[in-house]
Amino acid sequence: MDHTILVGTLDLVLDLFGTFMFALSGAAAGVRHRLDLFGVLVLAFCAGTSGGILRDLLIGAVPPTAITDWRYLTAAVLAGLGTFWYPGIARIRSAVPLLDSVGLAVFAVDGAKKALDFGLGPVAATVLGMLSAIGGGLVRDILVSEVPVLFRSEIYAVAALAGASVVVLGRALSLPAGPTAVAGALLCLGLRLTAIRRGWKLPIAGGMEETP
């Protein structure tokens, strides 16, 4: 298979998989908040595509692929419908954090990879990978009136930065794109899930304790 076709296929698979996982997390959050079918589908689409849309806008890939390619809408709708008609996934306490973590990992590496493909430097590509990864979860939480996980002192954006850094380092060392993306995603996912399980959090500002 031609190298260009292989790279394009990898990008598409990563993008669609990340979209589907974030859409599942959005739909699960919608079901948990007892939204109607339309609300669940909207939340699934926004959660699934916001990170990719932000990434594409920042690198100048306009109009964003998530809007022009029917497969992204289809992935989000399927995730929304599946979760709405089988709401058991939303009743599992760990469902949203787990799905969100998978989406975070995929978009971190995919965002960094696409930024590099568009000629951005290592630092910019790493930051863009992080922004691409946190976009879906941020929009999802805001739409259901929750404090975004990004602002809860959890290991979230840091995990995305770690995953994106692996992709950027791999490109600098001319390592194969596929294994590098997998390694970056696994690092991000492992760091995020371990932080959830062990309760790891970032330091918070002192001297502002709540008064009764």
Secondary structure, DSSP 8 states (H G I E B T S, - for coil): --HHHHHHHHHHHHHHHHHHHHHHHHHHHHHHTT--HHHHHHHHHHHHHHHHHHHHHHHT--S-HHHH-HHHHHHHHHHHHHHHHSTHHHHSTTHHHHHHHHHHHHHHHHHHHHHHHTT--HHHHHHHHHHHHHHHHHHHHHHTT---GGGTTBSSHHHHHHHHHHHHHHHHTT--HHHHHHHHHHHHHHHHHHHHHHT-B----SS-----
